[in-house]
């Protein structure tokens, strides 16, 4: 039974995002839906002086009318990358090169940048999940249920996984009607930081254990 997850490409997302990736066989970056300011596409949290502290990579104006795949970070991205690296060097000690290499990835397209980081962090965590982008699938469905169902059918998957937030967004019975089982993963970490924090605090083996153990599944 092949499992699939479909998520927007966030900026250095929190640990729960990677728990979801590790849970499935196929992970599709949902990059052909509308970009919204309220999501985590261009911002996240690190730790500074023991407190959560926000970092942001600004995007070009008018990005709220674009699909995620068409959004670009500001031309001043280099400045914000360096600012983030300085903050990390001051607050963290471990695995700095791993994160700085990802931060330095030289591209301004938001989806390309975020996806590159997510895939390389997944490799760092020894995941075997296969990655795809929804914009490459030539989807024809319009409704939110219909699009997910079409993606699942495209990959011949009959098990759809999502983060716990999706439990309140979707009626699982509508998926059952099309032969799809559902499950929702709940990360058991309070006040999560970006995966940057996790990589720079925990060694690889301990972080893999956190990814593999600290969650609960709801059907």
C-alpha positions in Angstrom: 0.0 0.0 0.0 1.8 3.2 -1.2 1.4 6.3 0.9 1.5 9.8 -0.4 1.6 13.3 1.2 0.9 16.6 -0.6 2.2 19.8 1.0 3.2 23.3 0.0 6.9 24.0 0.0 7.6 26.0 3.2 10.8 27.7 4.2 12.9 25.4 6.4 9.7 23.9 7.9 9.4 22.5 11.4 10.2 18.9 12.4 6.6 17.7 11.9 6.9 18.4 8.2 9.8 16.0 7.9 8.0 13.4 10.1 5.3 13.5 7.4 7.9 13.1 4.6 9.4 10.1 6.4 6.0 8.5 6.8 5.2 8.3 3.1 6.6 6.7 -0.1 5.8 9.7 -2.3 5.8 13.4 -1.4 4.4 16.0 -3.7 5.2 19.6 -3.4 1.9 21.5 -3.9 3.4 24.4 -5.8 0.7 25.3 -8.2 -1.7 26.8 -5.7 -2.1 30.4 -4.7 0.6 32.0 -2.5 -0.7 33.6 0.7 1.1 35.8 3.2 -0.3 34.0 6.2 1.6 30.8 5.6 5.2 29.7 6.2 6.5 30.1 2.7 9.1 32.8 3.6 9.5 32.8 7.4 10.1 30.6 10.4 11.5 30.5 13.9 14.9 29.9 15.4 16.1 30.2 19.0 17.7 33.4 20.3 18.5 33.8 24.0 16.3 30.8 24.7 13.2 32.4 23.0 11.6 31.8 19.7 12.7 34.5 17.2 11.3 35.0 13.7 13.3 35.2 10.5 11.9 36.3 7.2 13.0 36.3 3.6 11.0 39.0 1.9 9.3 38.3 -1.5 8.7 40.7 -4.4 5.6 42.8 -4.3 2.3 41.5 -5.8 3.3 37.9 -4.9 -0.1 37.4 -3.3 -1.7 37.2 -6.8 0.7 34.5 -7.9 0.9 30.7 -7.7 3.6 29.5 -5.3 5.8 28.3 -8.2 5.8 31.9 -9.7 6.8 33.7 -6.5 10.3 35.2 -6.2 12.2 36.3 -3.2 13.4 39.9 -3.0 16.5 41.0 -4.9 17.9 41.7 -1.5 17.8 38.1 -0.5 21.6 37.9 -0.2 21.4 40.5 2.6 18.8 38.5 4.5 20.7 35.3 4.0 23.8 36.8 5.6 21.7 38.3 8.4 20.3 34.9 9.2 23.7 33.2 9.1 25.1 35.8 11.5 22.2 35.1 13.9 22.8 31.4 13.7 26.6 31.7 14.3 25.8 33.7 17.4 23.2 31.4 18.9 24.3 27.9 17.7 27.5 26.0 17.5 26.8 22.6 15.8 26.3 21.7 12.1 26.6 25.3 11.0 28.1 24.3 7.6 25.2 22.0 6.8 22.7 24.8 7.3 24.8 27.6 5.7 25.3 25.6 2.5 21.5 25.3 2.2 20.9 29.0 3.0 23.5 30.0 0.4 21.7 28.1 -2.4 21.8 30.7 -5.3 18.3 31.0 -6.7 15.5 33.5 -6.0 12.5 31.5 -7.1 10.7 30.7 -3.8 9.5 27.2 -4.6 12.9 26.2 -6.1 14.8 27.5 -3.1 12.5 26.0 -0.5 12.3 22.6 -2.2 16.0 22.4 -2.6 16.4 22.8 1.2 13.7 20.3 2.0 15.0 17.6 -0.3 18.6 18.0 0.9 17.6 18.0 4.6 15.6 14.8 3.8 18.8 13.3 2.4 20.7 14.4 5.5 18.1 12.5 7.6 18.5 9.4 5.3 14.9 9.4 4.0 14.1 7.3 1.0 10.9 9.2 0.0 10.5 10.1 -3.7 9.7 13.8 -4.4 7.6 15.4 -7.1 6.0 18.8 -7.9 2.3 19.2 -8.6 3.0 21.7 -11.3 4.8 19.0 -13.3 1.8 16.7 -13.4 -0.6 18.5 -15.8 -3.5 18.3 -13.4 -7.0 19.0 -14.8 -9.1 18.9 -11.6 -10.2 22.2 -10.0 -11.7 21.5 -6.6 -9.5 20.9 -3.6 -10.7 17.3 -3.0 -10.6 16.5 -6.7 -7.0 17.8 -7.1 -5.7 15.7 -4.2 -7.6 12.6 -5.5 -6.2 13.2 -9.0 -2.7 13.3 -7.6 -3.2 10.2 -5.6 -4.5 8.4 -8.7 -1.6 9.7 -10.8 0.8 7.9 -8.6 -1.5 4.9 -8.0 -1.5 5.6 -4.2 -4.4 4.5 -2.0 -3.2 6.0 1.3 -3.2 9.8 1.8 -1.3 11.2 4.7 -1.4 14.8 6.0 -0.4 16.9 9.0 -2.8 17.1 11.9 -4.1 20.4 10.8 -5.6 18.7 7.8 -7.9 16.7 10.1 -10.1 19.7 10.5 -9.8 20.9 6.9 -10.9 17.7 5.1 -13.8 15.3 5.4 -12.1 11.9 5.2 -15.3 10.3 4.0 -15.0 12.1 0.7 -11.6 10.4 0.2 -13.0 7.0 1.3 -15.6 7.3 -1.5 -12.7 7.2 -3.9 -11.0 4.3 -2.2 -8.5 6.4 -0.3 -7.5 5.8 3.3 -6.4 8.8 5.3 -4.2 9.4 8.3 -3.0 12.5 10.1 0.3 12.9 11.9 0.6 15.0 15.0 4.1 16.2 16.0 4.6 15.8 19.7 6.9 18.8 20.2 5.7 21.9 21.9 6.4 25.3 20.3 8.3 23.9 17.3 11.1 25.8 15.7 12.3 25.5 12.1 14.2 22.4 11.2 17.3 24.6 11.3 17.1 24.6 15.1 16.8 20.8 15.2 19.8 20.2 13.0 21.9 22.6 14.9 21.0 21.3 18.4 20.8 17.5 17.8 23.3 15.2 16.2 22.2 13.3 13.2 21.3 10.0 15.0 19.3 11.8 17.8 17.5 13.9 15.3 16.5 10.8 13.2 15.1 9.3 16.4 13.0 12.5 17.0 11.7 12.3 13.5 10.9 8.6 13.9 9.3 8.6 17.4 7.9 11.9 18.5 4.5 11.9 16.8 1.1 10.3 16.9 -1.1 9.0 14.1 -4.8 9.7 13.8 -7.0 7.9 11.3 
